């Protein structure tokens, strides 16, 4: 993953690419992994950094979607549970089992939640994470020490998966490169080119670092731009109707004391029709999410005041010591690319399933879905791309493809365990230069060696890349991230050969972005 080498591959390439993928989130990178592992020549282009949008802003769960059972979406849940199991098998260093407790306050709730989660467990089949069971009031309190005890009867325990979304994404980018794909962040596609038959045959993109413009050709283009896919669709057909009804969801991050222990809380029904999760994540407590329709997707969306109040108000009913506004360490916002359904404006009721569209110019768009099903989405998209381009029919191998960093014994590396097999390489950097072992901040688990690694091996170009998506400092504790931004910038400047002006600009830009994560 060396950006200069990637650009050289694009400059020097004379052959037409088999597939160009637009979008460096879960779906786009998944498509690159799938297509490259089949032996196709693949180029992936991302307008900003990998995972800048939705894919870094999830609830950090790999799950089937408990709430979809109530709407009868059995097939959707079963497929997601299967994908959950496949992903844990292929990336055990990143996908972990997590126990959830659903508190109940009446015998009816005990039966309803107990039966629903039993079905959820059965649907997972051989990919199950653990059996659900009914808990007594005492057991519920033991599992959730901060649970509000008034009228509490007991709880239902079930298991799902947890992960770090952009750590997985960066590992998937590495996997795509290992399979032969070329990948570029900060490469904005601003035009689609067409042949004499009015079929899309390439893209024009601009390198954000140099301003240089490139024209590249391909046999088929996959539009996997997520919440921004309508903008790419309009480059193919300016009269195309929007297919995305964007919705934003926010998450609040607090100190671990609000959710002591290793278990998560699931609140099964809220006033906006969603479930709410409170989960342990990187030694913090993460609570979310909301579902608010918005008019337009933004690269750096901001939380609405009513969303913040909604979460704080909801958890008061479930936590004995509920967090207050001043306890918020970070707030982050993600935008869901939900596929439109008639004239409905209730985005909580729109399908989380995915859609593949092929327009008259053969632009293939894949959108919708969720992190858990990224692999299946990519497989289906590449299958269609193969038909459009007349490529050789090769079966997808991603079901059994180990993701970069695969390591069964990751726990042995402490704070570096999340890097899987790469932890050994980061430890070598520290052996060569012990000063890199220094923690960046007392309230965060990251050390200087991780900054060096992200620049050398993970294509990090900015301080935001490093503190938001290679590490998760910005998401975990915004004030702490602002404090360490100068140190991160200095390390990056040394690695990238940048001057003091670049360093100052990077710190300033990061601080501007970080303000969106404060309330």
C-alpha positions as CSV (number, residue, x, y, z in Angstrom):
1,X,0.0,0.0,0.0
2,X,2.3,2.7,-1.3
3,X,0.4,5.6,-2.9
4,X,3.3,6.8,-5.2
5,X,3.6,3.2,-6.5
6,X,-0.1,3.1,-7.2
7,X,-0.1,6.3,-9.1
8,X,2.8,5.1,-11.2
9,X,0.8,1.9,-12.0
10,X,-2.0,4.1,-13.3
11,X,0.4,6.4,-15.3
12,X,2.3,3.6,-16.9
13,X,-0.6,1.3,-17.7
14,X,-1.3,1.0,-21.4
15,X,-3.9,-1.8,-21.3
16,X,-7.6,-1.1,-20.5
17,X,-8.5,-2.1,-16.9
18,X,-11.1,-4.8,-16.6
19,X,-13.0,-3.1,-13.8
20,X,-12.9,0.4,-12.2
21,X,-14.6,0.7,-8.9
22,X,-15.7,4.2,-7.7
23,X,-15.9,4.4,-3.9
24,X,-13.5,3.4,-1.1
25,X,-16.0,2.3,1.5
26,X,-17.0,-1.2,2.6
27,X,-18.9,-2.0,-0.6
28,X,-16.3,-0.5,-3.1
29,X,-13.3,-2.1,-1.4
30,X,-15.3,-5.4,-1.1
31,X,-15.8,-5.2,-4.9
32,X,-12.1,-4.6,-5.5
33,X,-11.2,-7.6,-3.3
34,X,-13.7,-9.9,-5.0
35,X,-12.8,-8.8,-8.6
36,X,-9.0,-8.9,-8.0
37,X,-9.2,-12.3,-6.3
38,X,-10.9,-13.6,-9.5
39,X,-7.8,-12.5,-11.4
40,X,-9.3,-9.3,-13.0
41,X,-7.3,-6.1,-13.4
42,X,-8.9,-3.7,-11.0
43,X,-8.5,0.0,-10.2
44,X,-10.3,1.5,-7.1
45,X,-10.7,5.3,-6.8
46,X,-11.9,7.1,-3.6
47,X,-12.6,10.8,-3.6
48,X,-11.3,11.3,0.0
49,X,-9.8,8.7,2.3
50,X,-10.8,5.1,2.6
51,X,-13.8,4.9,4.8
52,X,-14.2,8.7,5.2
53,X,-18.0,8.4,4.9
54,X,-20.4,5.8,6.3
55,X,-17.9,2.9,6.6
56,X,-16.1,4.6,9.5
57,X,-19.2,5.7,11.3
58,X,-21.2,2.5,12.0
59,X,-22.4,1.1,15.4
60,X,-19.3,-1.2,15.3
61,X,-21.5,-4.3,15.1
62,X,-21.4,-7.3,12.7
63,X,-24.9,-8.5,13.2
64,X,-28.0,-10.0,11.6
65,X,-30.3,-7.2,12.6
66,X,-32.5,-8.2,15.5
67,X,-35.1,-5.6,14.8
68,X,-35.8,-6.9,11.3
69,X,-37.3,-10.0,12.7
70,X,-40.3,-8.0,13.8
71,X,-40.9,-6.9,10.2
72,X,-40.7,-10.4,9.0
73,X,-37.4,-9.9,7.1
74,X,-36.3,-13.5,7.8
75,X,-34.2,-14.0,4.6
76,X,-32.4,-10.7,5.2
77,X,-31.6,-11.6,8.8
78,X,-30.5,-15.2,7.9
79,X,-28.2,-14.0,5.1
80,X,-26.6,-11.4,7.4
81,X,-26.0,-13.9,10.1
82,X,-24.3,-16.2,7.7
83,X,-22.1,-13.3,6.5
84,X,-21.3,-12.6,10.2
85,X,-20.0,-16.1,10.6
86,X,-18.0,-16.0,7.4
87,X,-16.4,-12.6,8.4
88,X,-15.4,-13.8,11.8
89,X,-13.8,-16.9,10.3
90,X,-11.8,-14.7,7.8
91,X,-10.9,-11.9,10.2
92,X,-10.8,-13.3,13.7
93,X,-8.4,-10.5,14.8
94,X,-11.1,-7.9,14.2
95,X,-14.5,-9.6,14.6
96,X,-15.3,-10.7,18.1
97,X,-18.3,-12.2,19.9
98,X,-20.1,-9.8,22.1
99,X,-22.8,-10.7,24.7
100,X,-25.9,-8.5,24.7
101,X,-28.6,-8.2,27.3
102,X,-32.1,-7.1,26.6
103,X,-33.8,-6.1,29.9
104,X,-37.5,-7.0,30.4
105,X,-40.0,-5.4,32.7
106,X,-43.0,-7.7,32.3
107,X,-43.8,-11.4,31.7
108,X,-45.0,-10.5,28.2
109,X,-41.6,-8.9,27.3
110,X,-39.9,-12.0,28.7
111,X,-41.8,-14.2,26.3
112,X,-41.6,-11.9,23.3
113,X,-37.9,-11.1,23.5
114,X,-37.0,-14.6,24.6
115,X,-38.9,-16.2,21.6
116,X,-37.5,-13.6,19.1
117,X,-33.9,-14.1,20.2
118,X,-34.3,-17.9,20.1
119,X,-35.4,-17.5,16.5
120,X,-32.5,-15.2,15.8
121,X,-30.2,-17.8,17.3
122,X,-31.7,-20.6,15.2
123,X,-31.4,-18.6,12.0
124,X,-27.7,-18.4,12.4
125,X,-27.4,-22.2,12.0
126,X,-23.8,-23.4,12.0
127,X,-22.6,-19.8,12.0
128,X,-24.0,-19.2,15.5
129,X,-22.0,-17.2,18.1
130,X,-23.7,-18.7,21.2
131,X,-27.1,-19.7,22.6
132,X,-29.5,-17.1,23.9
133,X,-31.0,-17.6,27.4
134,X,-33.3,-16.0,29.9
135,X,-31.6,-14.3,32.8
136,X,-33.0,-13.7,36.3
137,X,-33.0,-10.2,37.8
138,X,-29.9,-11.0,39.7
139,X,-28.1,-12.3,36.7
140,X,-29.1,-9.3,34.6
141,X,-27.6,-7.0,37.2
142,X,-24.4,-9.1,37.3
143,X,-24.1,-8.8,33.5
144,X,-25.1,-5.1,33.4
145,X,-24.0,-3.5,36.8
146,X,-25.3,-0.1,35.8
147,X,-28.7,-1.2,34.7
148,X,-31.7,0.6,36.2
149,X,-33.3,-1.8,38.7
150,X,-36.7,-0.2,39.2
151,X,-39.4,-2.6,37.9
152,X,-36.7,-4.8,36.4
153,X,-37.8,-8.5,36.1
154,X,-34.8,-10.0,34.3
155,X,-33.2,-10.0,30.9
156,X,-32.5,-12.0,27.7
157,X,-28.9,-12.7,26.8
158,X,-27.8,-13.2,23.2
159,X,-24.6,-13.0,21.2
160,X,-23.7,-11.0,18.1
161,X,-20.4,-9.7,16.6
162,X,-18.4,-6.5,17.2
163,X,-15.6,-5.0,15.2
164,X,-13.6,-1.9,14.4
165,X,-15.0,-0.8,11.1
166,X,-12.1,1.1,9.5
167,X,-9.5,-1.2,10.9
168,X,-11.4,-3.9,8.9
169,X,-11.7,-1.6,5.9
170,X,-7.9,-0.8,5.8
171,X,-7.2,-4.6,6.1
172,X,-9.6,-5.2,3.2
173,X,-7.7,-2.5,1.1
174,X,-4.5,-4.3,1.9
175,X,-6.2,-7.6,0.8
176,X,-7.2,-6.0,-2.5
177,X,-3.7,-4.9,-3.1
178,X,-2.3,-8.3,-2.2
179,X,-4.7,-9.8,-4.8
180,X,-3.4,-7.4,-7.5
181,X,-5.7,-4.4,-7.4
182,X,-4.5,-0.8,-7.7
183,X,-6.1,1.5,-5.1
184,X,-6.0,5.2,-4.7
185,X,-7.4,7.5,-2.0
186,X,-7.8,11.2,-2.7
187,X,-8.7,10.5,-6.3
188,X,-12.0,12.2,-7.2
189,X,-13.8,11.0,-10.2
190,X,-15.4,14.1,-11.9
191,X,-16.4,12.6,-15.3
192,X,-17.4,9.4,-17.0
193,X,-16.3,8.9,-20.5
194,X,-18.4,7.1,-23.2
195,X,-17.7,5.3,-26.5
196,X,-19.4,5.7,-29.8
197,X,-22.3,3.5,-28.6
198,X,-22.9,5.8,-25.6
199,X,-21.7,3.2,-23.2
200,X,-19.5,4.1,-20.3
201,X,-15.9,3.2,-21.0
202,X,-13.8,5.0,-18.5
203,X,-13.4,7.8,-15.9
204,X,-11.5,11.1,-15.5
205,X,-10.2,11.6,-12.0
206,X,-8.0,14.2,-10.2
207,X,-5.2,13.5,-7.8
208,X,-6.0,15.8,-4.8
209,X,-2.3,16.0,-3.8
210,X,-0.8,17.2,-7.1
211,X,-3.9,18.4,-9.0
212,X,-2.9,16.1,-11.9
213,X,-5.8,14.8,-14.0
214,X,-5.9,11.2,-15.3
215,X,-8.1,9.6,-18.0
216,X,-8.4,5.8,-17.5
217,X,-10.4,3.3,-19.5
218,X,-12.2,0.1,-18.3
219,X,-14.5,-2.6,-19.6
220,X,-17.0,-1.9,-16.9
221,X,-17.4,0.7,-14.1
222,X,-18.9,-0.1,-10.7
223,X,-20.4,2.8,-8.9
224,X,-20.1,2.0,-5.2
225,X,-20.0,5.5,-3.9
226,X,-22.5,4.9,-1.1
227,X,-24.5,7.9,0.0
228,X,-22.9,9.8,-3.0
229,X,-23.8,7.2,-5.6
230,X,-26.5,9.5,-7.2
231,X,-23.8,12.1,-8.0
232,X,-22.0,9.4,-10.0
233,X,-25.2,8.2,-11.6
234,X,-25.8,11.7,-12.9
235,X,-22.4,11.7,-14.6
236,X,-23.7,8.9,-16.7
237,X,-27.3,10.3,-17.1
238,X,-27.9,13.8,-16.0
239,X,-31.7,13.1,-16.0
240,X,-31.5,10.1,-13.7
241,X,-33.8,10.1,-10.7
242,X,-32.3,9.8,-7.2
243,X,-32.5,6.4,-5.7
244,X,-31.0,7.3,-2.3
245,X,-33.1,8.6,0.6
246,X,-30.2,9.6,2.9
247,X,-30.7,9.2,6.7
248,X,-28.2,10.0,9.4
249,X,-27.5,8.3,12.6
250,X,-25.4,9.6,15.5
251,X,-23.4,7.9,18.2
252,X,-22.2,9.3,21.5
253,X,-19.1,8.1,23.2
254,X,-18.6,8.1,27.0
255,X,-16.3,6.8,29.7
256,X,-16.3,3.1,30.3
257,X,-17.8,3.6,33.8
258,X,-21.3,4.0,32.3
259,X,-21.2,0.4,31.0
260,X,-18.8,-1.4,33.3
261,X,-18.0,-5.0,32.4
262,X,-17.8,-6.7,29.0
263,X,-21.4,-6.9,28.0
264,X,-23.6,-4.7,25.8
265,X,-27.1,-3.3,26.4
266,X,-29.8,-3.5,23.7
267,X,-32.8,-1.3,24.1
268,X,-35.4,-3.1,21.9
269,X,-37.7,-0.2,21.0
270,X,-37.3,3.6,21.0
271,X,-39.6,6.4,20.0
272,X,-38.1,6.6,16.5
273,X,-38.8,3.0,15.7
274,X,-35.2,1.8,16.1
275,X,-33.3,-0.2,18.7
276,X,-30.6,1.5,20.7
277,X,-27.3,-0.1,21.6
278,X,-24.9,0.7,24.4
279,X,-21.7,-1.2,23.8
280,X,-18.2,-1.4,25.2
281,X,-15.7,-0.3,22.5
282,X,-12.0,0.3,22.9
283,X,-12.4,0.8,26.7
284,X,-15.1,3.4,26.2
285,X,-18.9,3.2,26.1
286,X,-20.6,3.8,22.7
287,X,-24.3,4.6,22.6
288,X,-26.4,4.9,19.4
289,X,-28.0,5.2,17.0
290,X,-30.7,7.6,15.6
291,X,-32.5,7.6,12.3
292,X,-33.1,11.1,10.9
293,X,-34.0,11.8,7.3
294,X,-31.8,14.4,5.6
295,X,-31.9,16.2,2.3
296,X,-28.3,15.8,1.2
297,X,-25.3,13.6,2.1
298,X,-22.2,15.5,3.4
299,X,-18.7,14.2,3.8
300,X,-18.6,15.6,7.3
301,X,-22.2,15.6,8.6
302,X,-23.1,17.1,12.0
303,X,-25.3,15.9,14.8
304,X,-28.6,17.6,15.3
305,X,-29.4,18.8,18.8
306,X,-32.6,16.8,18.9
307,X,-30.6,13.6,18.2
308,X,-28.2,14.2,21.1
309,X,-31.2,14.9,23.4
310,X,-33.0,11.8,22.1
311,X,-30.1,9.4,23.1
312,X,-29.5,11.1,26.4
313,X,-33.2,11.0,27.2
314,X,-33.6,7.3,26.2
315,X,-30.8,5.9,28.3
316,X,-32.2,7.6,31.4
317,X,-34.8,4.9,31.5
318,X,-32.3,2.1,31.4
319,X,-29.1,3.1,33.3
320,X,-28.9,3.7,37.0
321,X,-26.2,6.2,36.5
322,X,-27.1,7.7,33.1
323,X,-24.5,9.9,31.3
324,X,-25.1,13.6,31.0
325,X,-24.3,16.0,28.1
326,X,-21.1,17.0,29.8
327,X,-19.9,13.4,29.8
328,X,-19.8,13.1,26.0
329,X,-16.2,12.5,24.8
330,X,-17.1,12.4,21.2
331,X,-20.1,12.5,18.8
332,X,-19.9,11.0,15.3
333,X,-22.4,10.9,12.6
334,X,-22.9,8.4,9.7
335,X,-25.2,8.6,6.7
336,X,-27.1,5.6,5.5
337,X,-27.5,5.2,1.7
338,X,-31.1,3.9,2.0
339,X,-32.8,3.0,-1.2
340,X,-36.0,5.0,-1.8
341,X,-39.3,3.2,-1.4
342,X,-42.2,5.2,-3.0
343,X,-42.9,8.4,-1.2
344,X,-42.0,7.2,2.3
345,X,-40.1,9.6,4.4
346,X,-39.8,7.3,7.4
347,X,-36.3,6.1,6.8
348,X,-36.5,3.7,9.8
349,X,-38.9,1.6,7.7
350,X,-36.8,1.6,4.5
351,X,-35.1,-1.6,3.5
352,X,-31.5,-2.2,4.6
353,X,-31.2,-4.7,1.8
354,X,-29.1,-3.7,-1.2
355,X,-29.9,-2.7,-4.8
356,X,-27.9,-3.2,-8.1
357,X,-28.9,-1.0,-11.0
358,X,-27.5,-1.1,-14.5
359,X,-28.3,2.0,-16.5
360,X,-28.6,2.4,-20.3
361,X,-24.9,3.3,-20.5
362,X,-23.9,0.1,-18.6
363,X,-22.9,2.0,-15.4
364,X,-23.4,-0.5,-12.6
365,X,-24.5,1.0,-9.3
366,X,-24.6,-1.0,-6.1
367,X,-26.0,0.7,-3.0
368,X,-27.8,0.1,0.2
369,X,-27.0,-2.8,2.5
370,X,-24.8,-2.7,5.5
371,X,-21.3,-3.5,6.7
372,X,-22.2,-7.1,7.6
373,X,-23.3,-8.0,4.1
374,X,-20.5,-6.2,2.2
375,X,-18.9,-9.4,0.9
376,X,-22.2,-10.8,-0.5
377,X,-23.0,-7.4,-2.0
378,X,-19.6,-7.3,-3.7
379,X,-19.9,-10.9,-5.0
380,X,-23.3,-10.0,-6.6
381,X,-22.0,-6.8,-8.1
382,X,-18.9,-8.4,-9.6
383,X,-21.1,-11.2,-11.1
384,X,-23.1,-8.6,-12.9
385,X,-20.0,-6.6,-14.0
386,X,-18.6,-9.8,-15.5
387,X,-21.7,-10.2,-17.6
388,X,-21.7,-6.5,-18.8
389,X,-18.0,-6.6,-19.8
390,X,-18.0,-10.1,-21.2
391,X,-15.2,-11.1,-18.8
392,X,-14.2,-14.7,-18.2
393,X,-16.6,-16.3,-15.7
394,X,-14.7,-17.0,-12.6
395,X,-16.4,-17.9,-9.3
396,X,-15.9,-15.7,-6.3
397,X,-13.5,-17.0,-3.7
398,X,-14.0,-14.4,-1.0
399,X,-16.1,-16.8,1.2
400,X,-12.9,-18.5,2.1
401,X,-10.4,-15.7,1.6
402,X,-8.5,-14.8,4.7
403,X,-8.4,-11.0,5.2
404,X,-5.1,-9.2,5.7
405,X,-3.9,-9.4,9.3
406,X,-5.6,-12.8,9.8
407,X,-4.3,-14.1,13.1
408,X,-5.9,-16.5,15.6
409,X,-3.6,-15.5,18.5
410,X,-4.1,-11.7,18.3
411,X,-4.7,-11.3,22.0
412,X,-1.0,-11.8,22.7
413,X,-0.2,-8.4,21.3
414,X,-2.1,-6.3,23.9
415,X,-3.1,-2.9,22.5
416,X,-1.7,-3.9,19.1
417,X,-3.9,-7.0,18.9
418,X,-6.3,-5.3,16.5
419,X,-3.5,-5.3,13.9
420,X,-3.5,-9.1,13.9
421,X,-0.4,-10.4,12.1
422,X,0.8,-6.9,11.5
423,X,1.3,-6.4,15.2
424,X,4.7,-8.2,14.9
425,X,5.8,-5.7,12.3
426,X,4.8,-2.7,14.4
427,X,6.7,-4.3,17.4
428,X,9.8,-4.5,15.1
429,X,9.5,-0.7,14.5
430,X,9.6,-0.2,18.2
431,X,12.6,-2.5,18.7
432,X,14.5,-0.5,16.1
433,X,13.4,2.8,17.7
434,X,12.2,2.4,21.3
435,X,10.9,6.0,21.4
436,X,8.1,4.9,19.2
437,X,6.6,2.9,22.1
438,X,5.6,6.1,23.8
439,X,1.8,6.5,24.2
440,X,0.4,9.5,22.4
441,X,-2.1,10.3,25.2
442,X,-2.8,8.8,28.6
443,X,-6.5,8.4,27.8
444,X,-5.9,6.6,24.5
445,X,-4.3,3.2,23.7
446,X,-2.2,4.4,20.7
447,X,1.6,4.8,20.4
448,X,3.8,6.7,18.0
449,X,4.8,3.5,16.1
450,X,1.2,3.2,14.9
451,X,1.5,6.6,13.2
452,X,4.6,5.5,11.4
453,X,3.0,2.3,10.3
454,X,-0.1,4.0,9.0
455,X,2.0,6.3,6.8
456,X,4.4,3.6,5.5
457,X,2.0,0.8,5.0
458,X,-1.6,2.1,5.0
459,X,-1.5,5.1,2.7
460,X,-2.4,7.7,5.4
461,X,-2.0,11.1,3.9
462,X,-3.3,13.5,6.5
463,X,-3.5,13.9,10.3
464,X,-7.2,13.2,10.1
465,X,-6.5,9.9,8.3
466,X,-4.3,8.8,11.2
467,X,-6.4,10.0,14.1
468,X,-9.8,9.2,12.7
469,X,-9.4,6.1,10.6
470,X,-6.0,4.3,11.1
471,X,-6.4,4.9,14.9
472,X,-9.8,5.8,16.3
473,X,-8.6,8.7,18.5
474,X,-11.0,11.3,17.1
475,X,-14.0,8.9,17.7
476,X,-13.0,7.9,21.2
477,X,-12.0,11.2,22.8
478,X,-12.1,14.3,20.7
479,X,-10.3,16.6,23.1
480,X,-7.5,14.0,23.5
481,X,-7.2,13.7,19.7
482,X,-6.8,17.5,19.4
483,X,-4.1,17.4,22.0
484,X,-2.0,14.8,20.2
485,X,-2.6,16.3,16.7
486,X,0.7,18.3,16.7
487,X,2.7,15.2,17.7
488,X,1.0,13.1,15.0
489,X,1.6,15.9,12.4
490,X,5.3,16.0,13.3
491,X,5.7,12.2,12.9
492,X,3.9,12.3,9.6
493,X,5.9,15.2,8.3
494,X,9.1,13.3,8.9
495,X,7.8,10.2,7.2
496,X,6.4,12.1,4.2
497,X,9.2,14.6,3.8
498,X,6.9,17.6,4.5
499,X,7.9,21.0,5.9
500,X,6.7,23.1,8.8
501,X,4.0,24.9,6.7
502,X,2.4,21.5,5.9
503,X,2.6,20.5,9.5
504,X,0.8,23.7,10.6
505,X,-1.8,23.4,7.9
506,X,-2.5,19.8,8.9
507,X,-3.0,20.7,12.6
508,X,-5.3,23.5,11.6
509,X,-7.4,21.4,9.3
510,X,-7.7,18.6,11.8
511,X,-8.8,21.0,14.5
512,X,-11.5,22.3,12.2
513,X,-12.8,18.8,11.5
514,X,-12.6,17.8,15.2
515,X,-15.0,20.6,16.1
516,X,-17.8,18.5,14.5
517,X,-17.1,15.8,17.1
518,X,-17.6,18.1,20.1
519,X,-20.9,19.1,21.6
